[in-house]
């Protein structure tokens, strides 16, 4: 199996760190240019929908 142990992700904090990094990058990009807001909102809506539908855990 090529994926890491799920417990390792929680112990190292990668389950929180990775989304926080992408969120920081997203906020920076949206703040810079107004045209980036629509794709950001669409991506947020898709991600929120997938959180509801898919089980938790590493991909």
Phi, psi and omega per residue, in radians:
X1 nan 2.383 -3.055
X2 -1.694 -0.166 -3.100
X3 -1.538 2.641 3.121
X4 -1.284 2.831 3.087
X5 -1.089 2.286 3.132
X6 -1.009 -0.568 3.101
X7 -1.131 -0.554 3.119
X8 -1.133 -0.688 3.115
X9 -1.054 -0.702 -3.133
X10 -1.299 -0.660 3.141
X11 -1.154 -0.666 -3.113
X12 -1.482 -0.204 3.140
X13 1.441 0.233 -3.116
X14 -1.210 -0.399 3.124
X15 -1.202 -0.347 3.105
X16 -1.852 -0.621 -3.043
X17 -1.159 -0.778 -3.089
X18 -1.109 -0.876 3.086
X19 -1.082 -0.596 3.124
X20 -1.139 -0.668 3.102
X21 -1.105 -0.834 3.140
X22 -1.140 -0.612 3.097
X23 -1.147 -0.718 3.098
X24 -1.112 -0.731 3.098
X25 -1.138 -0.674 3.131
X26 -1.132 -0.811 3.139
X27 -1.072 -0.693 3.126
X28 -1.117 -0.751 -3.121
X29 -1.200 -0.711 -3.129
X30 -1.198 -0.634 -3.136
X31 -1.176 -0.570 -3.094
X32 -1.248 -0.831 -3.063
X33 -2.281 2.326 -3.094
X34 -1.174 -0.525 -3.093
X35 -1.150 -0.351 -3.123
X36 -1.416 -0.059 -3.065
X37 -1.260 -0.696 -3.127
X38 -1.099 -0.870 3.086
X39 -1.080 -0.600 3.116
X40 -1.149 -0.754 3.110
X41 -1.158 -0.677 3.105
X42 -1.133 -0.766 3.091
X43 -1.099 -0.654 3.099
X44 -1.132 -0.741 3.133
X45 -1.135 -0.721 3.117
X46 -1.146 -0.777 -3.141
X47 -1.105 -0.723 3.126
X48 -1.122 -0.691 3.097
X49 -1.134 -0.685 3.132
X50 -1.229 -0.558 3.092
X51 -1.077 -0.648 -3.134
X52 -1.259 -0.658 -3.013
X53 -1.525 -0.621 -3.022
X54 -1.658 2.625 3.101
X55 -1.257 2.720 3.128
X56 -1.323 2.730 3.103
X57 2.275 3.010 3.132
X58 -1.168 2.608 -3.109
X59 -1.183 nan nan
